[in-house]
């Protein structure tokens, strides 16, 4: 396996665009060729301090699918700098080593040769296989991290990817194929049980006052049509009905924000199945609108120029639409059985966390599939006491824990928990990785 690698110390990468003081963290980045014609880009931020290897290694997976971890996760959520070049005081790099990975192949700076769509992943299993190959290549180049406690953190569709990746990675570790101190996986607002999420929208919006009873009936109608397609095993049609359900939500709510219902929005939108097609509407809402023009200019300008390893024919985000389209038949397939496998057949800690203001993966839907999981500690977890999550003297959420499973309710946060409530996200990070 070949790995192209670049290295930076004292972060010269920031010099041309940082508006604030340059961070002094050690970093490295490069590509792993996970299979012929398929290349995954990664960017490692070492933990602040003199002994980064004494801190856990956290791999961050973005959602979409097709969104960029090295872009959005890094600059909009948990990296050392914001999109406008300011120092982020709540960066996770103060606590842990953070490994941003552009996955699936084709997201961010990752790419397939010649824009060949046949090389893109078509399902979650293929994504996890690529990620497992990536870890083998990464650790071959940086073997010191083989003994560092390793955690996977994820967001949205990244949670679906993370669950299967965790299962495969654990199997490789147990079989001796890969030396890694794999300790746990954290699934943030995860797209694990799509129908539980979609069917939670109508009641959630009604109970929060976003829609009225007429709106409830409209959203429920399309959610039921999506459910019918899922039950018939027509996954393409299920994805189409899901897109129509989102259109219904947009119409009756006058354009509520899917990622934070309290976010300011204008009452009209040009995003719909009728104007963009069902795939186009989904992509616009869940990838294109997230990775906005400012981030794109940053990644295709100063960042690209300073990384110096991005091929001339590769543009950040140029293959993300193809990534999204390639996975159309996989969107509505649940992954709850994978989470059950992690709980029943591994020693990993498994964490699910949910922002209370998220709509697309609303907490009631997430809680429903979590409470229906079949695993050895399920009864004990259901009966466990919910404990307040207190940060700086204020209640920022709640959590329940039983054996190797934890669930966190995060207050004042939508879909992107670290972006909306950074102090709670840092407390969550410390709890999962057992940092003091």
Beta strands, then each sheet from edge to edge (+ up, - down):
strand 1: 3-8
strand 2: 27-35
strand 3: 38-45
strand 4: 57-61
strand 5: 97-101
strand 6: 111-112
strand 7: 149-155
strand 8: 181-188
strand 9: 349-355
strand 10: 387-391
strand 11: 394-402
strand 12: 405-410
sheet 1: 1+ 2- 3+ 5- 4- 7- 8- 9- 12- 11+ 10-
sheet 2: 1+ 2- 3+ 6-
end
